[in-house]
């Protein structure tokens, strides 16, 4: 029973990271109806931003860790806005395939740029928050896991407040529902879309810091696999549905963690993508998504 609870805690910690990344995918899809495959590399930039900010902002302490986390989120938010304005905005009226190819190109550009700027070799990630362990009833929880769960819950709550309790959140939902009608009532669609990219990229930056804290070795290609799993999580929960993305991230994290403790641990990545295939076959709208009829 103790081992089961320990694996549950480990799975929730990993799932919280996937949930933060998946929310970025699902927000952009909800507004623009395309998948931003460069999102996983924004996640990588967040980790490297934390690497360079930690010694400069007093990482290793609570205040310093919060400053590092905030700095990485701001840097990734700015990067998300730049990507949207330079790469996606000129293609807004083009075909979905054109935008998809561009997204893959931006992802490859960030990966190649990361190898050029940061170097291709993995780097050890420093301690962002104070390191310790908590033992309770036979369970062991590291300070990094506690930080992941607390930060993820705070950010999810903040995102819910922004989307459902603010004017810009109302504008985001209006643009997602009908961008033409939204512009007719005075909503600046460009500003809303830029804000959506900034918000999603900031969450990816936070995810990069939290992931690197638990797996403290980073490289320019580190975002590929977590990004793909977060995409699976977004589809599992219902692409375009924010609670669904959070639920999907938690489920993928739990499945991966429990599989890692069995003889099938070498197939944990394949099982995650197998879940994607099953969802697409039997419930393409996802667990919390709804099927929408479209005129053709």
Secondary structure by P-SEA (a helix, b strand, c coil): caaaaaaaaaaaaaaaaaaaaaaaaaaaaaaccccccaaaaaaaaaaaaaaaaccccccccaaaaaaaaaaaaaaaaaaaaaaaaccccccccccaaaaaaaaaaaaaaaaaaaaaacccbbbbbcccccccccccccccccaaaaaaaaaaaaaaaaaaaaacccaaaaaaaaaaacaaaaaaaccaaaaaaaaaaaaaaaaaaaaaaaaaaaaccccccccaaaaaaaaaaaaaaccccaaaaaaaaaaaaaaaaaaaacccccaaaaaaaaaaaaaaacccccccbbbbbbcc
